[in-house]
Amino acid sequence: MAQELKINGTTIKTPNKFDYEAYNLTKSGRVASGEMTMDLVAKKRKFLLNYTVISGKNLAVILGLIDTSSMFFTLTYIDNGVSKTAVCYVGAIKKTQFRTDSGSWYFKETQFDLIEQ
């Protein structure tokens, strides 16, 4: 089943690949004995979206939601059958313009990461 994604409540085109990473943000250091100490600051997620080919129209919708002067937005996705939400910001956006079709642009190898706040 395809992964339905929503940004700020708007359904976006389903990516060809949707992965995510879970990681711990920590504060670490060493004490006088040389032993490492570490405190868990937060548990965060990074979502990796990849489109093999996407129309300029569909890409414009996505960029209009994530690449704005408002830095944060809500991502809604399904994880193991459960709807989850994360407040995110966008990392680097990679896209390669490759052709037009009747005046409409298409892009290939479009990828970006959505990083939890």
SULCOR-V773482 format. One record per helix or strand of 3 or more residues. SS is the DSSP state (@ for helix, = for strand). FROM is the first residue (numbers start at 1). LEN is the number of residues. If there is no record, write none. Layout:
SS;FROM;LEN, SS;FROM;LEN
This chain:
=;5;3, =;10;3, =;17;14, =;36;20, @;56;11, =;73;7, =;82;20, =;104;13
